[in-house]
């Protein structure tokens, strides 16, 4: 469905008359190593930071995701930190690779993360301490919108708390 919508949307490269410049056509798709930093206050308070290696049609990444909800509220939930390697498919990258289309100024990634997580609670007993470790699997959708200055905005929706993250990719 997302791929169909992507094909219907106009490309960033448009016919422009001589003497005019199109600022969108100068924006390149993020490529190579990126630092991803994101915060969340919807679907839980949290933080995500990691490294992304972006290519034309896929990304490889390693993220640290922290659910910090209990630090801000006395909700009875436990804090959790997860280290998750991931891969994603850049759906609009196929049209750039195969069709030679220009970058639209944004990309949509469909991906999967999986990795170990540790939960922490200030009032845990011995049995709860032994159950700190868990395996977390998270499918996610991410939209990135590139800027000319070497960074990109991102909006990410996942299944792990915090579920909605807003952040940036910084080219390094």
C-alpha angles and dihedrals in degrees: 000000000000090000091053091050089049092055092051096050116091119261120245090238108080134166107270127184121247115282095025123105127210110213093198093059090062093058113099125206112259108265133174129012117358134174112226118205121173139166131201136199097159116079090012135334112274153132134234127192132166152119124281127192103201121199131173098272105012145025132214116204148166117209136185110208121190124192102206099172096120092055091061101035136026093237097142091242123128125242115247135195120193131188109204130179111203148178129204138185116232100219097197091046090078092065090050092048101041104024099034091233121165121253111272094213093256140056135203118215126195112197152156130225128189132174150120122299134194124206125205133196128176093217100043123141128214095273092050091048089058090054096054095109120080137162113237124200117187129180110199145182120212131186118198124190114196127221128198095243098073098269136091135203117235138195115192131187119194140160098243123083119291087044102182120050131182120194150114142272112222119199112227 
